[in-house]
């Protein structure tokens, strides 16, 4: 056969068939990737023990079957202890797991505002997928000292007992603590409601709460037209302890996104007692050595690294702030318990709610003597300082004097007047829940009571008198109200104007 003869038809067909395959193989990237696979040895109570994964990193995400995620929490020479971030009923010994080579992150962005979500970014409000700008690690280092600016702007709660006596600043960490059912969450809700027109983004992080309690809180926000400006992160009591553990860190990562863009953020942790219990449960299940009250030795560190991320940034870094209001539950008014003591030493002050005051109907049940704000006094509006500068001291003295007067001793006229004035101050500081007051109305009422305008009124008429003064203030002296909101010093003429209008309002009763 001649060499120039055409190839057989079969050879031509094979060439046409395999040439595209050969070109595709030549163009394809054939780099091989090493994948580590582990085997689940035991599962139970929100944790899993895994053989294999020799190079897994601490806090690295691990993928289980059925798209279940976990986090490497305890690295041992022979096994890896992982916490589950979802329901693990279908997980069993012998299942294969794989590394993801990334740490736990959470979606962040403006699309999260107005949504209810889990700490991993799953929506809970039946409004479709969450729109986000990017994902941010839930664990981040706190800002260095050189990036921080002094706390100078007040965060108004709308509560007279707090704004006048225990002021809070934007970028501060103020602890709210007290026994069960003393109004801790109510104070947080009032503070969120009072941020309506301030531009402050509010984040509520529910840790270990019952689903009905969280639903009630969300409904309160919705009824006051505040839900569309807030974000709710939920790790309920029915969720695995791993979700409860990561919840506050995820909420803080979301708040940092807005802070770094020059926004002011209010973040409520409700509550860190349950967060500590979830961490204790995980630690004991992973057989870490227990310490005081069975809490592991690093319980202080997990809360300090969380709360240290709240700050006020310098102007060249955006000037945003992240204000933290952690809530802690005490038992039997025991402020010296392990977790409350730790958090008191971490935060910039505390608001203590007394069950004794709560039972007497003095709401909010703020114990002024045991509450303190170490930073907020520098941020307080000038009008507060001129009106209620010595109110805290005089009110504490009244409380002590009232205790001694119960012994039935005869009182002189000066002591009797002090007691009568103190009782009226206490009535003025009472405030129904979910009714925060503007700054100017608080100033007018406090000025009236400290100058003795209520001394001749029966205690039963104090609330009516307060309402009359607030109503007249809004109508008669709007220019003074504007100066108070602008943080101008309250002049003597402004004081006389407010007192004259208060007297006219009391004459109409």
C-alpha positions as semicolon CSV with decimal commas, in nm:
position;residue;x (nm);y (nm);z (nm)
1;X;0,000;0,000;0,000
2;X;0,133;0,345;-0,086
3;X;0,234;0,581;0,200
4;X;0,023;0,858;0,045
5;X;-0,287;0,650;0,060
6;X;-0,576;0,777;0,275
7;X;-0,603;0,629;0,627
8;X;-0,868;0,370;0,684
9;X;-1,212;0,510;0,763
10;X;-1,197;0,363;1,116
11;X;-0,868;0,542;1,196
12;X;-1,008;0,872;1,073
13;X;-1,315;0,828;1,292
14;X;-1,102;0,757;1,599
15;X;-0,884;1,060;1,534
16;X;-1,185;1,289;1,506
17;X;-1,329;1,141;1,824
18;X;-1,024;1,156;2,053
19;X;-0,863;1,480;1,936
20;X;-1,112;1,706;2,126
21;X;-1,067;1,491;2,435
22;X;-0,688;1,519;2,413
23;X;-0,711;1,898;2,371
24;X;-0,946;1,924;2,671
25;X;-0,710;1,716;2,885
26;X;-0,416;1,934;2,782
27;X;-0,603;2,253;2,874
28;X;-0,746;2,118;3,199
29;X;-0,589;2,201;3,538
30;X;-0,492;1,866;3,680
31;X;-0,354;1,988;4,016
32;X;-0,454;1,751;4,290
33;X;-0,588;1,876;4,624
34;X;-0,535;1,696;4,950
35;X;-0,858;1,647;5,148
36;X;-0,867;1,534;5,508
37;X;-1,152;1,305;5,612
38;X;-1,232;1,214;5,971
39;X;-1,457;0,958;6,131
40;X;-1,714;1,038;6,402
41;X;-1,650;0,818;6,705
42;X;-1,918;0,946;6,944
43;X;-2,200;1,200;6,946
44;X;-2,404;1,341;7,229
45;X;-2,543;1,660;7,393
46;X;-2,425;1,898;7,122
47;X;-2,069;1,767;7,080
48;X;-1,894;1,512;6,863
49;X;-1,559;1,335;6,898
50;X;-1,373;1,275;6,573
51;X;-1,079;1,057;6,476
52;X;-0,855;1,186;6,202
53;X;-0,821;1,547;6,080
54;X;-0,459;1,570;6,203
55;X;-0,402;1,930;6,083
56;X;-0,739;2,084;6,169
57;X;-0,714;2,432;6,323
58;X;-0,876;2,563;6,638
59;X;-1,223;2,716;6,573
60;X;-1,221;2,577;6,216
61;X;-1,555;2,483;6,064
62;X;-1,612;2,111;6,008
63;X;-1,874;1,977;5,770
64;X;-2,078;1,676;5,880
65;X;-2,327;1,475;5,670
66;X;-2,658;1,643;5,578
67;X;-2,475;1,978;5,557
68;X;-2,448;1,999;5,937
69;X;-2,172;2,231;6,056
70;X;-1,954;2,203;6,363
71;X;-1,656;2,386;6,503
72;X;-1,326;2,237;6,617
73;X;-1,320;2,324;6,985
74;X;-1,089;2,080;7,161
75;X;-0,772;1,964;6,984
76;X;-0,627;1,646;7,134
77;X;-0,336;1,437;7,014
78;X;-0,566;1,151;6,917
79;X;-0,911;1,307;6,876
80;X;-1,083;1,632;6,788
81;X;-1,369;1,756;7,007
82;X;-1,620;1,953;6,798
83;X;-1,928;2,149;6,901
84;X;-2,233;2,113;6,679
85;X;-2,394;2,425;6,532
86;X;-2,725;2,260;6,457
87;X;-2,952;1,971;6,541
88;X;-2,747;1,652;6,526
89;X;-3,017;1,388;6,567
90;X;-2,924;1,220;6,237
91;X;-2,552;1,218;6,315
92;X;-2,411;0,884;6,426
93;X;-2,081;0,713;6,494
94;X;-1,900;0,612;6,175
95;X;-2,010;0,915;5,972
96;X;-1,742;1,086;5,769
97;X;-1,656;1,453;5,824
98;X;-1,442;1,694;5,624
99;X;-1,247;2,012;5,690
100;X;-1,366;2,337;5,537
101;X;-1,039;2,528;5,594
102;X;-1,225;2,840;5,708
103;X;-1,331;2,981;6,041
104;X;-1,690;3,044;6,144
105;X;-1,827;3,362;5,986
106;X;-2,157;3,548;5,973
107;X;-2,319;3,759;5,698
108;X;-2,299;4,135;5,752
109;X;-2,446;4,430;5,568
110;X;-2,735;4,675;5,558
111;X;-2,967;4,399;5,436
112;X;-2,967;4,248;5,786
113;X;-3,147;4,546;5,942
114;X;-3,505;4,455;6,026
115;X;-3,442;4,081;6,014
116;X;-3,453;3,798;6,271
117;X;-3,178;3,539;6,222
118;X;-2,970;3,265;6,381
119;X;-2,604;3,319;6,475
120;X;-2,504;3,140;6,153
121;X;-2,711;3,373;5,933
122;X;-3,022;3,161;5,873
123;X;-3,345;3,368;5,859
124;X;-3,616;3,306;6,120
125;X;-3,877;3,558;6,005
126;X;-4,011;3,381;5,692
127;X;-3,905;3,672;5,471
128;X;-3,675;3,486;5,236
129;X;-3,296;3,475;5,219
130;X;-3,096;3,745;5,393
131;X;-2,921;3,993;5,163
132;X;-2,569;4,074;5,281
133;X;-2,257;4,257;5,165
134;X;-1,996;4,004;5,278
135;X;-1,918;3,754;5,551
136;X;-1,715;3,845;5,857
137;X;-1,544;3,614;6,111
138;X;-1,735;3,596;6,438
139;X;-1,409;3,600;6,636
140;X;-1,194;3,909;6,590
141;X;-0,934;4,089;6,795
142;X;-1,052;4,393;6,985
143;X;-0,947;4,732;6,851
144;X;-0,608;4,852;6,982
145;X;-0,599;5,146;7,222
146;X;-0,465;5,383;6,954
147;X;-0,776;5,326;6,741
148;X;-1,011;5,431;7,021
149;X;-1,149;5,775;7,105
150;X;-1,296;5,899;7,436
151;X;-1,665;5,840;7,498
152;X;-1,822;6,184;7,457
153;X;-2,178;6,142;7,324
154;X;-2,461;6,028;7,554
155;X;-2,684;5,733;7,479
156;X;-3,024;5,837;7,613
157;X;-3,233;5,553;7,755
158;X;-3,544;5,765;7,809
159;X;-3,550;5,657;8,176
160;X;-3,513;5,938;8,430
161;X;-3,348;5,717;8,692
162;X;-3,072;5,621;8,447
163;X;-3,021;5,930;8,231
164;X;-3,006;6,159;8,536
165;X;-2,822;5,940;8,788
166;X;-2,638;5,665;8,592
167;X;-2,578;5,810;8,244
168;X;-2,451;5,594;7,958
169;X;-2,227;5,707;7,670
170;X;-2,199;5,576;7,317
171;X;-1,915;5,325;7,313
172;X;-1,957;5,231;7,680
173;X;-2,016;4,886;7,830
174;X;-2,285;4,911;8,100
175;X;-2,388;4,594;8,280
176;X;-2,754;4,538;8,374
177;X;-2,790;4,285;8,653
178;X;-3,049;4,166;8,902
179;X;-3,256;3,869;9,007
180;X;-3,517;3,703;8,785
181;X;-3,822;3,909;8,690
182;X;-3,690;4,246;8,804
183;X;-3,717;4,428;8,469
184;X;-3,372;4,384;8,312
185;X;-3,500;4,314;7,960
186;X;-3,758;4,592;7,996
187;X;-3,481;4,848;8,048
188;X;-3,307;4,720;7,736
189;X;-3,631;4,740;7,537
190;X;-3,699;5,096;7,659
191;X;-3,349;5,195;7,552
192;X;-3,401;5,047;7,205
193;X;-3,738;5,220;7,167
194;X;-3,582;5,553;7,268
195;X;-3,334;5,539;6,977
196;X;-3,616;5,597;6,729
197;X;-3,485;5,919;6,569
198;X;-3,121;5,907;6,677
199;X;-2,979;5,698;6,391
200;X;-2,848;5,434;6,633
201;X;-2,870;5,079;6,496
202;X;-2,999;4,841;6,763
203;X;-2,906;4,472;6,782
204;X;-3,076;4,240;7,031
205;X;-2,897;3,910;7,093
206;X;-3,115;3,652;7,272
207;X;-2,906;3,378;7,435
208;X;-3,080;3,078;7,589
209;X;-3,420;3,251;7,609
210;X;-3,746;3,066;7,563
211;X;-3,898;3,100;7,219
212;X;-4,214;3,260;7,357
213;X;-4,007;3,524;7,541
214;X;-3,817;3,612;7,225
215;X;-4,140;3,625;7,025
216;X;-4,290;3,858;7,286
217;X;-3,988;4,089;7,267
218;X;-4,008;4,099;6,887
219;X;-4,379;4,175;6,904
220;X;-4,310;4,464;7,144
221;X;-4,061;4,605;6,893
222;X;-4,308;4,561;6,608
223;X;-4,595;4,726;6,799
224;X;-4,375;5,032;6,862
225;X;-4,261;5,051;6,498
226;X;-3,899;4,973;6,585
227;X;-3,842;4,631;6,431
228;X;-3,757;4,769;6,087
229;X;-3,461;4,958;6,240
230;X;-3,335;4,671;6,455
231;X;-3,172;4,333;6,413
232;X;-3,248;4,029;6,629
233;X;-3,003;3,739;6,665
234;X;-3,162;3,437;6,835
235;X;-3,004;3,130;6,994
236;X;-3,298;2,995;7,194
237;X;-3,291;2,760;7,491
238;X;-3,402;2,479;7,260
239;X;-3,096;2,526;7,036
240;X;-2,770;2,335;7,087
241;X;-2,528;2,490;7,338
242;X;-2,282;2,550;7,054
243;X;-2,519;2,801;6,893
244;X;-2,576;2,972;7,227
245;X;-2,201;3,001;7,272
246;X;-2,129;3,167;6,936
247;X;-2,439;3,394;6,937
248;X;-2,290;3,702;7,111
249;X;-1,975;3,687;6,900
250;X;-2,181;3,674;6,581
251;X;-2,393;3,970;6,694
252;X;-2,078;4,166;6,779
253;X;-1,930;4,096;6,433
254;X;-2,246;4,239;6,277
255;X;-2,226;4,546;6,500
256;X;-1,860;4,601;6,413
257;X;-1,950;4,615;6,043
258;X;-2,170;4,921;6,104
259;X;-1,928;5,074;6,357
260;X;-1,643;5,063;6,107
261;X;-1,862;5,259;5,863
262;X;-1,916;5,545;6,105
263;X;-2,249;5,430;6,247
264;X;-2,350;5,415;6,614
265;X;-2,466;5,073;6,733
266;X;-2,643;4,957;7,050
267;X;-2,596;4,587;7,127
268;X;-2,793;4,409;7,400
269;X;-2,675;4,065;7,519
270;X;-2,966;3,888;7,691
271;X;-2,814;3,729;7,881
272;X;-2,450;3,639;7,949
273;X;-2,540;3,417;8,244
274;X;-2,693;3,166;8,004
275;X;-2,398;3,215;7,772
276;X;-2,161;3,118;8,054
277;X;-2,373;2,813;8,135
278;X;-2,366;2,701;7,771
279;X;-1,987;2,733;7,768
280;X;-1,964;2,543;8,098
281;X;-2,180;2,264;7,953
282;X;-1,959;2,232;7,645
283;X;-1,642;2,239;7,852
284;X;-1,761;1,971;8,095
285;X;-1,878;1,748;7,810
286;X;-1,535;1,780;7,651
287;X;-1,380;1,696;7,990
288;X;-1,202;2,022;8,048
289;X;-1,101;2,068;8,413
290;X;-1,369;2,253;8,612
291;X;-1,294;2,534;8,853
292;X;-1,505;2,764;9,067
293;X;-1,877;2,679;9,045
294;X;-1,773;2,419;8,781
295;X;-1,690;2,694;8,530
296;X;-1,366;2,641;8,334
297;X;-1,074;2,866;8,410
298;X;-1,104;3,068;8,088
299;X;-1,464;3,182;8,149
300;X;-1,333;3,533;8,227
301;X;-1,146;3,541;7,897
302;X;-1,445;3,450;7,679
303;X;-1,641;3,746;7,818
304;X;-1,353;3,993;7,824
305;X;-1,261;3,931;7,461
306;X;-1,627;3,976;7,372
307;X;-1,693;4,302;7,557
308;X;-1,356;4,457;7,472
309;X;-1,478;4,483;7,112
310;X;-1,724;4,756;7,217
311;X;-1,566;5,099;7,177
312;X;-1,578;5,441;7,014
313;X;-1,348;5,474;6,711
314;X;-1,140;5,777;6,625
315;X;-1,273;6,019;6,364
316;X;-1,014;5,919;6,102
317;X;-1,138;5,560;6,136
318;X;-1,500;5,660;6,086
319;X;-1,597;5,774;6,435
320;X;-1,850;5,494;6,484
321;X;-1,930;5,341;6,819
322;X;-2,051;5,010;6,960
323;X;-2,233;5,036;7,294
324;X;-2,282;4,711;7,486
325;X;-2,557;4,646;7,739
326;X;-2,488;4,295;7,871
327;X;-2,754;4,149;8,100
328;X;-2,669;3,915;8,386
329;X;-2,903;3,728;8,619
330;X;-2,816;3,708;8,990
331;X;-2,954;3,465;9,245
332;X;-3,070;3,589;9,583
333;X;-2,915;3,935;9,522
334;X;-2,571;3,774;9,529
335;X;-2,350;4,024;9,347
336;X;-2,035;3,840;9,455
337;X;-2,112;3,525;9,253
338;X;-1,851;3,421;8,999
339;X;-2,005;3,543;8,672
340;X;-2,145;3,877;8,804
341;X;-1,811;3,954;8,968
342;X;-1,624;3,885;8,644
343;X;-1,851;4,105;8,436
344;X;-1,855;4,390;8,687
345;X;-1,475;4,400;8,661
346;X;-1,487;4,396;8,279
347;X;-1,755;4,659;8,217
348;X;-1,756;5,037;8,272
349;X;-2,034;5,032;8,529
350;X;-2,348;4,849;8,631
351;X;-2,719;4,913;8,676
352;X;-2,844;4,697;8,961
353;X;-3,216;4,616;8,981
354;X;-3,335;4,534;9,331
355;X;-3,611;4,275;9,382
356;X;-3,714;4,460;9,700
357;X;-3,784;4,778;9,503
358;X;-3,960;4,575;9,236
359;X;-4,194;4,418;9,490
360;X;-4,276;4,764;9,628
361;X;-4,381;4,878;9,281
362;X;-4,088;5,118;9,237
363;X;-4,024;5,076;8,863
364;X;-3,771;5,075;8,715
365;X;-3,629;4,903;9,023
366;X;-3,288;5,070;8,997
367;X;-3,089;5,062;9,320
368;X;-2,906;5,393;9,295
369;X;-2,666;5,310;9,578
370;X;-2,534;4,996;9,408
371;X;-2,536;5,129;9,052
372;X;-2,255;5,326;8,895
373;X;-2,140;5,457;8,557
374;X;-1,765;5,511;8,542
375;X;-1,761;5,671;8,196
376;X;-2,106;5,810;8,120
377;X;-2,082;6,109;8,353
378;X;-1,849;6,279;8,104
379;X;-2,107;6,241;7,829
380;X;-2,410;6,363;8,023
381;X;-2,588;6,666;7,882
382;X;-2,509;6,995;8,054
383;X;-2,871;7,044;8,157
384;X;-2,864;6,720;8,357
385;X;-2,554;6,823;8,546
386;X;-2,701;7,160;8,641
387;X;-3,038;7,016;8,745
388;X;-2,953;6,677;8,895
389;X;-2,588;6,725;8,989
390;X;-2,635;6,638;9,357
391;X;-2,955;6,441;9,314
392;X;-2,781;6,104;9,331
393;X;-2,614;6,179;9,664
394;X;-2,922;6,337;9,821
395;X;-3,144;6,050;9,704
396;X;-2,906;5,790;9,853
397;X;-2,905;5,985;10,180
398;X;-3,284;5,992;10,178
399;X;-3,297;5,614;10,141
400;X;-3,069;5,567;10,441
401;X;-3,263;5,823;10,644
402;X;-3,592;5,654;10,559
403;X;-3,463;5,326;10,700
404;X;-3,369;5,486;11,033
405;X;-3,699;5,677;11,055
406;X;-3,886;5,347;11,073
407;X;-3,768;5,299;11,430
408;X;-4,029;5,554;11,537
409;X;-3,796;5,818;11,674
410;X;-3,916;6,178;11,680
411;X;-3,799;6,374;11,378
412;X;-3,716;6,743;11,362
413;X;-3,865;6,966;11,095
414;X;-3,558;6,961;10,871
415;X;-3,545;6,580;10,870
416;X;-3,917;6,559;10,803
417;X;-3,884;6,792;10,503
418;X;-3,593;6,585;10,370
419;X;-3,805;6,271;10,390
420;X;-4,102;6,434;10,220
421;X;-3,881;6,570;9,940
422;X;-3,716;6,231;9,896
423;X;-4,049;6,048;9,868
424;X;-4,154;6,286;9,593
425;X;-3,825;6,241;9,410
426;X;-3,882;5,867;9,424
427;X;-4,230;5,909;9,280
428;X;-4,089;6,122;8,997
429;X;-3,821;5,865;8,921
430;X;-4,089;5,599;8,879
431;X;-4,170;5,534;8,517
432;X;-4,405;5,285;8,353
433;X;-4,246;5,038;8,109
434;X;-4,228;5,107;7,737
435;X;-4,270;5,484;7,788
436;X;-3,927;5,648;7,749
437;X;-3,926;6,028;7,784
438;X;-3,742;6,292;7,579
439;X;-3,454;6,475;7,744
440;X;-3,630;6,811;7,778
441;X;-3,931;6,659;7,954
442;X;-3,707;6,478;8,201
443;X;-3,517;6,799;8,276
444;X;-3,835;7,000;8,340
445;X;-3,980;6,744;8,581
446;X;-3,652;6,694;8,769
447;X;-3,605;7,071;8,799
448;X;-3,954;7,105;8,944
449;X;-3,911;6,835;9,207
450;X;-3,562;6,944;9,317
451;X;-3,687;7,301;9,364
452;X;-3,972;7,194;9,591
453;X;-4,267;7,248;9,355
454;X;-4,407;6,908;9,447
455;X;-4,355;6,939;9,824
456;X;-4,715;7,034;9,899
457;X;-4,871;6,780;9,662
458;X;-4,999;6,443;9,789
459;X;-4,801;6,148;9,658
460;X;-5,106;6,025;9,469
461;X;-5,108;6,340;9,254
462;X;-4,740;6,336;9,155
463;X;-4,800;6,144;8,834
464;X;-5,077;6,382;8,726
465;X;-4,859;6,684;8,805
466;X;-4,571;6,540;8,606
467;X;-4,794;6,486;8,303
468;X;-4,925;6,844;8,325
469;X;-4,570;6,986;8,330
470;X;-4,461;6,777;8,033
471;X;-4,765;6,880;7,827
472;X;-4,718;7,251;7,900
473;X;-4,346;7,234;7,828
474;X;-4,399;7,111;7,472
475;X;-4,646;7,392;7,398
476;X;-4,505;7,694;7,586
477;X;-4,123;7,691;7,557
478;X;-4,011;7,498;7,247
479;X;-3,701;7,720;7,216
480;X;-3,576;7,608;7,558
481;X;-3,636;7,246;7,457
482;X;-3,423;7,299;7,147
483;X;-3,136;7,439;7,354
484;X;-3,151;7,144;7,594
485;X;-3,138;6,893;7,308
486;X;-2,844;7,087;7,157
487;X;-2,649;7,033;7,482
488;X;-2,634;7,404;7,564
489;X;-2,578;7,511;7,924
490;X;-2,906;7,576;8,104
491;X;-2,894;7,948;8,187
492;X;-3,058;8,110;8,488
493;X;-3,326;8,263;8,266
494;X;-3,401;7,918;8,119
495;X;-3,431;7,775;8,469
496;X;-3,669;8,051;8,573
497;X;-3,870;8,001;8,254
498;X;-3,905;7,627;8,315
499;X;-4,000;7,679;8,680
500;X;-4,258;7,946;8,592
501;X;-4,419;7,721;8,332
502;X;-4,418;7,431;8,582
503;X;-4,598;7,647;8,840
504;X;-4,859;7,747;8,583
505;X;-4,909;7,382;8,492
506;X;-4,957;7,287;8,859
507;X;-5,217;7,564;8,903
508;X;-5,441;7,390;8,651
509;X;-5,467;7,073;8,863
